[in-house]
Amino acid sequence: MHHRAPAPSRRTLLTVTAAAAAAAVTGVTAPVAHADADDRRLRRIIDRMSLEEKVGQLFVMRVYGHSATAPDQADIDSNLAEIGVRTAAELVERYHVGGVIYFAWAHNTRDPHQIAELSNGIQQAALAQPTPIPVLISTDQEHGIVCRVGEPATLVPGAMALGAGGSHADARKAAQIAGAELAAVGIRQNYAPVADVNVNPANPVIGVRSFGSDPQAVAGLVAAQVKGYQRAGVAATSKHFPGHGDTAVDSHYGLPTITHTREQWAELDAPPFRSAIAAGIDSIMTAHIVVPALDPSEDPATLSRPILTGILRERLGYDGVVVTDSLAMEGVRTKYGDERVPVLALKAGVDQLLNPPRLDVAWNAVLKAVRDGELTEARLDESILRILRLKSRLGLLRRAYVTRAGVDRVVGTAAHLAAADRIAEATTTLLLNEDDFLPLSPAAHPSVLVVGADPASPSGTTGPPTTTLATALTELGFTATALSTGITPSAAKIDEAVAAAAGKDVVLVGTYNVSATSPQRTLVARLVATGVPVVTVAIRNPYDVARIAGQRASLASYSWTDVELRAAVRVLAGRARPLGRLPVPVQDAADPTKVLYPVGHGLSYR
């Protein structure tokens, strides 16, 4: 790990003015004269670039490994198989990529010091190129159920939890903490906040990643997070334009169609994006969805000039960076081949091409399109200028490296962790409390059995939810034991849970997206039949309470990350008051036209 940032190359003449650098931190816009001077400087950089370098600057690519130059052999093998290079440094050298995206599954995010070292290695490779331009490193750190960087970094509540809290100040603070810690490890673009309005409870891909179902409430929280991230020196990215909230198809695996009329789109989907633009959003991510009312060609929005140029650029007046959602997703690959997708995206108005399945295919397709005259070099220059403006605004052209001392000073501090806990407590929502059964106390309910779902852990978890809940209860004086029964508990596992409930004072069940046919319903029913009081906590979507009967109390935590589960336990035990209010309606499972718990519902302790 570098204890001192590597000395910048003399070729790092790609500097920004002091005023522009200050603007990156303070959010104060530089005077127009300075902005014009910066543009002239950036255009001179573009003029020095080869066509190959220009094409590369448009791509944001994944790469395997914890190190830019010395990854593990398995990661070298993956890089060779998928990208044709051995390392991140070779990726930058061969393709001149303008961005790199980090994933936990690509082994990029083991710990903060390693991430910072990886970031510095990538930047060192970028600044050694003929035209030395720092890489814009990005990730999906939405928090809640989508996290790429885990502990000891601070994990804050996710979007729907913040929607339940309803506080713009808390949303802004959460983003500012998250942004500061990302910037400290060299990640300067975050694909958050989600600006989709989750009006469809059956949405399989957005759900709790959305702040809620009310467009104006979502808009306010989106703006708050944009300001929080960008004040911390990280480019925020609102997604997924023009709005992915009303679909029953996951665009990772298919191509969804949104049937909203133009008027419905303007009322339901547009407000959060308008709000993000008004807040000065640095980048906007496209959606792989079809919206016939906005583009009758039924091209996915990522490839739609009427949507990206006609609506986003011209009607909404947005001139910042537009980045595609991952080009490896099926939603964008169903209609056109992989070699056509990046070209069509650029023709539609996109600036950054994110994570194509085959970089060589995509990169060469764009290069060929310019040489054949389908794309002009001037069109590439438009996008590159936007990308360089963003890198300049972030101060990357002045200082690309991070330091170990900076990591230690910022990441996972006591103040950040305390703020995250406080914010999480204000999000836990008490949906049901028969006969004031809650709060629990070690004196009245000393023995607790914790059972339930154990979904794959996001980076913000240290173990199965049942274990996290039981540990938190034990720390508060209860005698708690954990038994993971899973998302689809077998008959044998249900029998085991029923036997374990004997002699307990309370059974706490963590539920996970309970469907009409889910065996989780059988688990709860069998536990209720034992006579032991049952309390449920929905650890993802808050709709579970509508499909379960017989519990004495029910809460929603909106995620199973440690910070949210620990907060839910403090609420259960009366160490914190339940302050969260539903940001989405919970409908009757048998009759969806009937609302059991409306937006704003949430009980308090007497």
PETALIN-V475547 format. One record per residue. N is the residue number from 1. RES is the residue in one letter. OMEGA is omega in whole degrees, 0 to 359 (NA if undefined). BURIAL is + if it has 16 or more other ideal C-beta (glycine too) atoms within 10 Angstrom, else -. D_LAST is the distance of its C-alpha to the last C-alpha in Angstrom with 2 decimals. Layout:
n res omega burial d_last
N RES OMEGA BURIAL D_LAST
N RES OMEGA BURIAL D_LAST
This chain:
n res omega burial d_last
1 M 178 - 53.40
2 H 172 - 54.80
3 H 178 - 53.96
4 R 180 - 55.56
5 A 177 + 55.52
6 P 180 - 58.90
7 A 180 - 61.18
8 P 176 + 61.17
9 S 176 - 64.35
10 R 180 - 66.80
11 R 176 - 66.32
12 T 173 + 62.78
13 L 181 - 64.28
14 L 186 + 61.49
15 T 174 + 59.63
16 V 177 + 57.35
17 T 179 + 57.65
18 A 180 - 55.54
19 A 180 + 53.92
20 A 178 + 52.95
21 A 178 + 51.61
22 A 179 - 49.47
23 A 180 + 48.18
24 A 183 + 46.97
25 V 188 - 44.68
26 T 185 - 43.74
27 G 179 - 43.59
28 V 183 - 46.15
29 T 177 - 48.81
30 A 177 + 52.34
31 P 183 - 54.92
32 V 180 - 56.78
33 A 178 - 59.99
34 H 179 + 58.41
35 A 178 + 56.92
36 D 179 - 60.40
37 A 178 + 61.90
38 D 180 + 59.45
39 D 179 - 60.33
40 R 179 - 64.00
41 R 181 + 63.44
42 L 178 + 61.47
43 R 177 - 64.14
44 R 175 - 66.74
45 I 180 + 64.83
46 I 181 + 64.75
47 D 181 - 68.47
48 R 185 - 69.16
49 M 171 + 67.35
50 S 178 - 69.27
51 L 180 - 68.32
52 E 179 - 66.99
53 E 179 + 64.74
54 K 179 + 63.47
55 V 180 + 62.62
56 G 183 + 60.82
57 Q 182 + 58.71
58 L 187 + 57.04
59 F 171 + 55.73
60 V 191 + 52.55
61 M 171 + 53.14
62 R 172 + 51.51
63 V 182 + 53.37
64 Y 170 + 52.90
65 G 179 + 52.76
66 H 184 + 51.16
67 S 179 + 54.25
68 A 185 + 56.29
69 T 185 - 59.57
70 A 177 - 59.04
71 P 176 + 56.51
72 D 183 - 56.54
73 Q 180 - 59.31
74 A 179 - 56.97
75 D 174 + 55.67
76 I 180 + 59.26
77 D 179 - 60.06
78 S 179 + 57.16
79 N 179 + 58.21
80 L 183 - 61.81
81 A 188 - 60.89
82 E 187 + 58.55
83 I 181 + 59.77
84 G 175 - 63.23
85 V 181 + 62.52
86 R 190 + 61.73
87 T 175 + 59.25
88 A 179 + 57.10
89 A 178 + 59.95
90 E 176 + 62.38
91 L 180 + 60.04
92 V 183 + 60.12
93 E 185 - 63.86
94 R 189 + 64.85
95 Y 178 + 62.60
96 H 187 + 61.69
97 V 178 + 58.09
98 G 181 + 56.05
99 G 174 + 52.76
100 V 178 + 51.42
101 I 179 + 48.10
102 Y 173 + 46.39
103 F 174 - 44.83
104 A 182 + 43.44
105 W 175 - 45.51
106 A 176 + 48.59
107 H 179 + 47.97
108 N 193 + 47.66
109 T 181 + 44.38
110 R 181 - 44.58
111 D 187 + 43.30
112 P 180 + 43.20
113 H 178 - 46.60
114 Q 180 + 48.28
115 I 179 + 46.88
116 A 178 + 48.21
117 E 177 + 51.55
118 L 179 + 51.75
119 S 180 + 51.02
120 N 178 + 53.73
121 G 178 + 56.17
122 I 180 + 55.67
123 Q 179 + 56.17
124 Q 178 + 59.26
125 A 181 + 60.73
126 A 183 + 59.97
127 L 175 + 61.59
128 A 182 - 64.68
129 Q 180 + 65.38
130 P 171 - 68.25
131 T 189 + 65.80
132 P 179 + 63.05
133 I 179 + 59.70
134 P 177 + 56.40
135 V 173 + 54.31
136 L 184 + 50.90
137 I 187 + 48.72
138 S 173 + 45.68
139 T 173 + 42.97
140 D 177 + 39.96
141 Q 180 + 37.08
142 E 191 + 34.36
143 H 191 + 31.77
144 G 188 + 29.35
145 I 178 + 31.67
146 V 179 + 34.85
147 C 176 + 35.81
148 R 180 + 39.36
149 V 184 + 38.83
150 G 179 + 36.58
151 E 14 + 35.69
152 P 172 - 36.57
153 A 179 + 36.01
154 T 175 + 32.51
155 L 181 + 30.67
156 V 180 + 28.12
157 P 179 + 25.86
158 G 191 + 27.86
159 A 184 + 28.07
160 M 174 + 25.52
161 A 177 + 22.90
162 L 175 + 23.82
163 G 177 + 23.68
164 A 176 + 20.04
165 G 174 + 19.46
166 G 185 + 21.52
167 S 175 + 22.79
168 H 180 + 26.55
169 A 179 - 26.63
170 D 178 + 25.06
171 A 179 + 27.45
172 R 180 + 30.34
173 K 179 + 29.50
174 A 179 + 29.24
175 A 181 + 32.61
176 Q 176 + 34.16
177 I 181 + 33.33
178 A 181 + 34.60
179 G 180 + 37.64
180 A 182 + 38.63
181 E 175 + 38.63
182 L 181 + 40.63
183 A 182 + 43.12
184 A 180 + 43.60
185 V 174 + 44.90
186 G 177 + 47.06
187 I 189 + 45.02
188 R 173 + 45.29
189 Q 180 + 44.27
190 N 180 + 40.97
191 Y 180 + 40.58
192 A 8 + 37.14
193 P 173 + 35.08
194 V 181 + 35.08
195 A 180 + 35.46
196 D 178 + 35.38
197 V 188 + 33.00
198 N 181 + 31.74
199 V 182 + 32.09
200 N 180 + 33.30
201 P 181 + 30.87
202 A 182 - 34.06
203 N 186 + 35.17
204 P 188 + 36.38
205 V 182 + 37.05
206 I 176 + 34.50
207 G 185 + 31.03
208 V 173 + 28.55
209 R 177 + 31.37
210 S 177 + 30.60
211 F 179 + 27.90
212 G 186 + 27.13
213 S 179 + 28.63
214 D 186 + 28.63
215 P 182 + 31.92
216 Q 176 - 30.96
217 A 178 + 27.78
218 V 182 + 29.93
219 A 180 + 32.66
220 G 181 + 30.59
221 L 176 + 29.35
222 V 180 + 32.92
223 A 180 + 34.37
224 A 181 + 31.95
225 Q 176 + 32.94
226 V 181 + 36.59
227 K 180 + 36.53
228 G 180 + 34.78
229 Y 188 + 37.28
230 Q 172 + 40.30
231 R 178 + 39.54
232 A 177 + 39.56
233 G 178 + 43.03
234 V 177 + 42.28
235 A 174 + 43.30
236 A 180 + 40.37
237 T 176 + 41.20
238 S 186 + 39.35
239 K 7 + 39.93
240 H 186 + 41.07
241 F 11 + 43.11
242 P 176 + 43.36
243 G 188 + 40.05
244 H 190 + 39.28
245 G 184 + 35.94
246 D 178 + 37.29
247 T 175 + 39.37
248 A 180 - 39.38
249 V 177 + 42.14
250 D 184 + 41.83
251 S 171 + 44.51
252 H 189 - 45.17
253 Y 180 - 46.83
254 G 181 + 47.84
255 L 182 + 48.27
256 P 173 + 45.40
257 T 177 - 46.11
258 I 187 + 43.72
259 T 179 - 44.58
260 H 170 + 42.95
261 T 176 - 45.31
262 R 180 - 46.12
263 E 177 - 43.86
264 Q 178 + 40.93
265 W 181 + 41.66
266 A 183 - 41.64
267 E 189 - 38.31
268 L 190 + 36.44
269 D 188 + 38.14
270 A 188 + 39.87
271 P 180 + 37.15
272 P 179 + 35.92
273 F 174 + 39.56
274 R 181 + 40.48
275 S 178 + 37.61
276 A 180 + 38.77
277 I 178 + 42.31
278 A 179 - 41.31
279 A 177 + 39.52
280 G 183 - 42.82
281 I 182 + 42.19
282 D 182 + 44.93
283 S 179 + 45.24
284 I 180 + 44.25
285 M 180 + 44.51
286 T 177 + 46.01
287 A 173 + 44.89
288 H 181 + 47.16
289 I 175 + 46.35
290 V 176 + 48.53
291 V 186 + 47.60
292 P 180 - 50.48
293 A 180 - 49.46
294 L 179 + 49.86
295 D 184 + 52.90
296 P 178 - 54.84
297 S 182 - 56.77
298 E 167 - 53.73
299 D 174 + 54.16
300 P 185 + 50.98
301 A 179 + 49.47
302 T 184 + 50.56
303 L 188 + 54.15
304 S 175 + 53.87
305 R 176 + 55.66
306 P 181 + 54.37
307 I 187 + 50.76
308 L 178 + 51.14
309 T 184 + 53.89
310 G 183 + 53.72
311 I 186 + 49.96
312 L 183 + 48.54
313 R 190 + 51.47
314 E 183 - 52.97
315 R 181 - 50.28
316 L 174 + 47.34
317 G 183 - 49.67
318 Y 179 + 48.60
319 D 176 - 51.25
320 G 183 + 49.40
321 V 173 + 49.77
322 V 181 + 49.20
323 V 176 + 48.75
324 T 161 + 48.95
325 D 184 + 46.45
326 S 179 + 48.17
327 L 175 + 51.58
328 A 181 + 51.41
329 M 183 + 48.90
330 E 183 - 50.41
331 G 181 + 49.08
332 V 186 + 51.67
333 R 188 + 54.43
334 T 187 - 54.73
335 K 183 + 56.99
336 Y 179 + 59.13
337 G 184 - 60.54
338 D 180 + 59.26
339 E 179 + 62.25
340 R 186 - 61.50
341 V 182 + 57.75
342 P 179 + 57.96
343 V 180 + 60.81
344 L 178 + 59.07
345 A 178 + 55.86
346 L 178 + 57.89
347 K 179 + 59.66
348 A 180 + 56.30
349 G 180 + 55.18
350 V 175 + 53.47
351 D 182 + 54.03
352 Q 180 + 52.70
353 L 191 + 53.45
354 L 163 + 50.83
355 N 175 + 51.67
356 P 181 + 54.51
357 P 177 - 55.26
358 R 183 + 58.82
359 L 181 + 59.26
360 D 179 - 63.04
361 V 183 - 63.07
362 A 182 + 60.72
363 W 180 + 62.36
364 N 178 - 65.86
365 A 178 + 64.91
366 V 179 + 63.82
367 L 180 + 66.94
368 K 181 - 69.15
369 A 177 + 67.54
370 V 181 + 68.49
371 R 179 - 71.98
372 D 179 - 72.53
373 G 178 - 71.36
374 E 172 - 68.31
375 L 175 + 66.13
376 T 176 - 67.56
377 E 177 - 67.24
378 A 177 - 66.03
379 R 176 - 63.06
380 L 182 + 62.16
381 D 178 + 62.56
382 E 181 - 59.95
383 S 181 + 57.28
384 I 178 + 58.51
385 L 178 + 58.28
386 R 181 + 54.62
387 I 179 + 53.97
388 L 174 + 55.91
389 R 181 + 54.15
390 L 179 + 50.85
391 K 177 + 52.30
392 S 181 + 53.70
393 R 179 + 50.46
394 L 182 + 48.68
395 G 183 + 51.43
396 L 182 + 52.68
397 L 178 + 56.25
398 R 183 + 56.18
399 R 185 + 54.38
400 A 190 + 53.76
401 Y 173 + 53.00
402 V 184 + 49.97
403 T 176 + 50.04
404 R 179 + 48.66
405 A 178 - 47.59
406 G 176 + 45.63
407 V 183 + 43.81
408 D 183 - 42.95
409 R 191 - 41.82
410 V 193 + 39.43
411 V 174 + 38.32
412 G 181 + 35.24
413 T 179 + 34.79
414 A 180 - 31.99
415 A 179 - 30.83
416 H 182 + 30.83
417 L 179 + 28.96
418 A 178 - 26.23
419 A 179 + 25.91
420 A 178 + 25.75
421 D 181 + 22.89
422 R 180 - 20.92
423 I 181 + 21.72
424 A 179 + 20.85
425 E 182 + 17.31
426 A 183 + 16.78
427 T 183 + 18.23
428 T 186 + 16.45
429 T 176 + 14.99
430 L 185 + 12.53
431 L 187 + 14.48
432 L 179 + 13.56
433 N 184 + 11.05
434 E 176 - 12.68
435 D 179 - 11.20
436 D 181 - 8.18
437 F 176 + 11.14
438 L 8 + 9.96
439 P 174 + 9.93
440 L 174 + 13.40
441 S 178 - 15.08
442 P 180 + 18.87
443 A 184 - 18.96
444 A 184 - 17.44
445 H 189 + 18.73
446 P 188 - 21.66
447 S 184 - 23.88
448 V 171 + 23.10
449 L 178 + 25.68
450 V 178 + 25.50
451 V 173 + 27.76
452 G 187 + 28.47
453 A 176 + 30.37
454 D 181 + 32.39
455 P 177 + 33.80
456 A 189 - 36.38
457 S 167 + 34.88
458 P 185 + 34.96
459 S 181 + 36.09
460 G 181 + 32.59
461 T 178 + 32.09
462 T 180 - 33.49
463 G 178 - 33.38
464 P 180 + 32.09
465 P 180 + 28.37
466 T 179 + 27.99
467 T 179 + 29.52
468 T 180 + 27.46
469 L 181 + 24.16
470 A 179 + 25.53
471 T 180 + 26.83
472 A 177 + 23.59
473 L 179 + 21.81
474 T 180 + 24.75
475 E 178 - 24.57
476 L 173 + 21.04
477 G 177 - 22.43
478 F 169 + 22.27
479 T 188 - 25.54
480 A 176 + 25.65
481 T 184 + 28.68
482 A 175 + 29.52
483 L 179 + 31.62
484 S 179 + 32.49
485 T 173 + 33.19
486 G 180 + 34.03
487 I 178 + 33.62
488 T 185 - 35.99
489 P 178 + 35.61
490 S 178 - 38.74
491 A 179 - 38.94
492 A 180 - 39.85
493 K 176 + 36.89
494 I 177 + 34.53
495 D 180 - 36.26
496 E 179 - 35.84
497 A 179 + 32.07
498 V 179 + 31.83
499 A 182 - 33.96
500 A 181 + 31.91
501 A 182 + 28.69
502 A 177 - 30.27
503 G 180 - 28.67
504 K 179 + 25.67
505 D 181 + 22.10
506 V 169 + 20.77
507 V 176 + 22.73
508 L 183 + 21.60
509 V 172 + 23.78
510 G 181 + 24.62
511 T 186 + 25.95
512 Y 174 + 28.48
513 N 184 + 29.55
514 V 178 + 29.59
515 S 181 - 32.42
516 A 183 - 33.46
517 T 185 - 35.87
518 S 174 + 34.00
519 P 172 + 34.25
520 Q 177 + 30.73
521 R 178 + 29.76
522 T 178 - 31.96
523 L 182 + 30.45
524 V 181 + 26.90
525 A 180 - 28.30
526 R 179 + 30.32
527 L 177 + 27.47
528 V 181 + 25.26
529 A 178 - 28.33
530 T 183 - 28.37
531 G 175 - 25.35
532 V 181 + 23.61
533 P 181 + 20.09
534 V 174 + 20.50
535 V 178 + 18.28
536 T 172 + 20.03
537 V 178 + 20.10
538 A 187 + 22.53
539 I 171 + 24.63
540 R 182 + 26.64
541 N 184 + 26.38
542 P 185 + 22.97
543 Y 187 + 24.77
544 D 184 + 24.77
545 V 181 + 21.79
546 A 183 + 24.14
547 R 182 + 26.76
548 I 181 + 24.85
549 A 172 - 23.72
550 G 180 - 22.16
551 Q 180 + 19.65
552 R 180 + 16.30
553 A 180 + 14.62
554 S 178 + 16.30
555 L 172 + 16.28
556 A 177 + 19.00
557 S 176 + 20.63
558 Y 175 + 23.70
559 S 179 + 26.13
560 W 172 + 27.05
561 T 186 + 28.19
562 D 186 + 27.13
563 V 181 + 25.16
564 E 178 + 22.88
565 L 178 + 22.62
566 R 177 + 21.88
567 A 179 + 19.07
568 A 178 + 17.64
569 V 178 + 17.93
570 R 176 + 16.14
571 V 178 + 13.14
572 L 185 + 13.65
573 A 179 + 13.86
574 G 177 - 10.90
575 R 175 - 13.67
576 A 179 + 12.68
577 R 176 - 9.82
578 P 184 + 10.75
579 L 184 + 12.54
580 G 177 + 15.36
581 R 184 + 16.34
582 L 174 + 19.17
583 P 176 + 22.53
584 V 176 + 24.36
585 P 173 + 23.94
586 V 185 + 23.63
587 Q 176 + 26.19
588 D 182 - 26.88
589 A 181 + 29.26
590 A 183 - 31.48
591 D 185 - 31.57
592 P 177 - 31.13
593 T 181 - 31.43
594 K 180 - 28.03
595 V 177 - 24.94
596 L 181 + 22.02
597 Y 185 + 19.70
598 P 171 - 21.04
599 V 181 + 21.38
600 G 179 - 18.27
601 H 176 + 15.89
602 G 183 + 12.94
603 L 176 + 9.38
604 S 175 - 6.46
605 Y 178 - 3.79
606 R NA - 0.00
